[in-house]
Amino acid sequence: MEEKALETLSKSQLEWIILEMHKMFSEKQKKKFAELIRECDRDEEGENISPLQVRMSQELVDEKMSQIELWKQQIGEGELYLDTEEYEDYSGGYWDREWITDYYDNHGIGDKIMSMIRFAKDCVEDRRYQEASDIYEWLWEMQVVTDNEYSESIDLEMLEENNLIHADMKELALLTLYADYQFLPPEKRAEDIYLYFSMSVFSKLHIEDMFRMGRESLKDTEQFWKDWIELLKNKNGDTEARLLKEAVLQKRGIEELTRIADENAATHPSLYLSVMDEYEKGHMYEIIENTGKRALDILDPCIKIRGEVALRAAVSSSVLQHEEEMMRFCFEGFRSDSNVKNYLRLFGTEKMAEEYGIQAATELKGENRGNQHCNYRSTELAKNIIDDYEYYRLCFFTGRFSKVKEASKNPKGSLGWSMSFVRCGISLFLLYLYEKALPSKALSCVAASIGFADTKDEKTLMQFEKEILEESRRLKISEFWNYVQRWKRYYPMKDREKQAYLSWAEKIIYSRADAIVGGQHRRQYDQVAVLLAAVGEVKESMGISGARREIFAEYKRKYPRHSSFQREMKNYFNMS
């Protein structure tokens, strides 16, 4: 009856009725009314909406939202929960056992969550962005409790990881951002969307992918990009730096990224690496070199990433054959990132060793020593802090041998080496005292246990590094061994000192061997055999003939029944 009566009314009469009804609406009804008006406006503009699209009825939407609200309440109050079973997993061995928690969804929570996800996507397709945004926001904040009071609550990501739901998490995250953008007023979009990027799923997203979601194109994009860039410029974090780089390159180009890198060096020093990456694509090495020079003046010398920037610039200087600039960049690389590899690199050429290698030893200061505070969100601001292990390695390579000997104290009973510096300290002295240019099998193993890995990507190397790498491959030695041989020329030791350090190292190694083999610590037999063989080879290289055979015979006599140890001895001594 009412429908037929409405059909007979004029436009002005219908308008009057609508206005009078609006006065009676609740706040929620007024919001929905405003959304309907916006939808009509969009329809008039002909915005990417299929004429074949069938929209959900308001009755259906209200019914679905009521059901979802009930589920949300039940989950939030713990009425719906997960059952658990906990046990220890010994599959990795007794000492590597792991406490496992299995989750059981006896209340159908997963099905309810999946129903919410499907409906939220339908809402996006139907341009009901408020409903979609409300559902998505709750899903990402949701915590599902368990029957175990000591067990942590389970969030959306953990539900998916434990196969309690089966959702495309990337698509879900992008739809969340899209719905949020469509629902919010322009001035709030950037800030609200940014909040989602604290979650691991979102941290891997590219913001431009958001623009390819949904049925409608996004409006006011220029305003959004402006707000997005300004917001990210002032936010610390690796994800923020990546998003800022992508946004600036997409909307403003490499020149603007360079300007922002200079302006925001204290917040996002990694932008200099991004600038270098872009210019490297065009082989624009002079610009990279100049960027490096400018960055070294601007960046805090105490942050590690400055060292990475310096080395990237050094590669460009090498291509340009600017030797002086290259050497200075290498030196600054060590100053800001003080590790053994960066130090030994300074001995890669004679000229650099004479001008910067010895000088770099003065940069090793006690105030740089300590434990790095790990901020996993913002590694680009990590300080140049040297841990104890690296500090004593650097002490050795800067000629502070007595300090390293003092730090290489043999633990009581000659066991517990994994918790001390002694193995590394002893190994460093063995490498130094070995007077042959090419290593034996045992000395190669010693070097591998304390050195750095060979370079895999040759594109990142300077010309002299490429030559060292090629020489190392030809001689079948490691890069680390090659650098150690070059370094040794600049830190000579008197024969009397060599003998003293050898006697000290020998005594500790023999004590270690007796403790390990005598105690039948089979997992350590190979390490002991390596050190014993290395001692014999060091002694022979220093002119003590027959030392290796003598040590082999002595330990064969001492432990004739330890067949596993004997096999390791034969392997490294190359004797029967």
Buried (B, 14 or more C-beta within 10 A) or exposed (E): EEEEEEEEEEEEEEEEEEEEEEEEEEEEEEEBBEBEEEBEEBEEEEEEBEEEEEBBEEEEBEEBBEBBEEBBEBBBEEEBBBEBEEEEEEEEEEEEEEEEBEBEBEBEBBEBBBBBBEBBBBBBBBBBBBBBBBBBBBBBEBEBBBBBEEBEEBBBBBBBEBEBBEBEBEEBBBBBBBBBBBBBEEEEBBEBBBEBBEBEBBBEBEBEBBBEBBBBEBEEBEEBBBBBBEBBBEBBBBBBBBBBBBBBBEBBEBEEBBEBBBEBBEBBBBBBBBBBEBBBEEEBBBBBBBBBBBBBEBBBEEBBBBBBBBBBBBBBBBBBEBBEBBBBBBBBBBBBBBBBBBBBBBBBBEEBBEBBBBEBBEBBEEEBBEEEEEBEBBBBBBBBBBEEEBBBBBBBBBBBBEBBBEBBEBBEEBBEBEEBBBBBBBBBBBBBBBEEEEBBBBBBBBBBEBBBEEBEEEEEBBBBBBEBBEEBEEEEBBBBBBBBBBBBEBBEBEEEEBEEBBEBBBEBBBEBBBBBBEEEEEEBBBBBBBBBBBBBBBBBBBEEEEBBEEBBEEBBEEBEEBEEBBEBBBBBBEBE
